[in-house]
Amino acid sequence: MIDIALLIGRLLFVALLYLFLFAIMRTGIGLVRGQRKKDSTWSLSVERGPKELRGLNITVNGPIIVGRSPGADIVIGAGYVSARHARFTLMGQNLFVEDLGSTNGTAVNGRPISSPTALKNKDAVAIGDVVIRVRFA
């Protein structure tokens, strides 16, 4: 009798394990297929700055580094910009900007920041005379 109960318990455990793995795979496959395209996304638009940067529009899919270094995602070739000046980071549905210890600082809507700062739709981030507008759409 105990052998039958153990067998039924094992089969039930294996069935639950398969259901759990199926649910995880279904979620993962949905994300790969692009279910998140329906979600709103953040974008960065350079509104003021050097002529070659004006009008640049970047969709934020991961961290974006702004700086003078050629390895930065948005390169600003000016002396007032540090090599790695600021970083835009997604945390869930929220976008944050963080000054990376730059010499001249970073400002959000005209206010200097000293720690990671949550951004709202249409906020303006200033790095020297370059203004980057963030949009959530």
Secondary structure as UniProt FT lines:
FT   HELIX           2..33
FT   HELIX           35..38
FT   STRAND          42..48
FT   TURN            51..55
FT   STRAND          57..59
FT   STRAND          64..67
FT   TURN            70..71
FT   STRAND          74..75
FT   TURN            79..80
FT   TURN            83..84
FT   STRAND          86..91
FT   TURN            92..93
FT   STRAND          94..99
FT   STRAND          107..108
FT   TURN            109..110
FT   STRAND          111..112
FT   STRAND          117..118
FT   TURN            121..122
FT   STRAND          124..127
FT   TURN            128..129
FT   STRAND          130..136
//
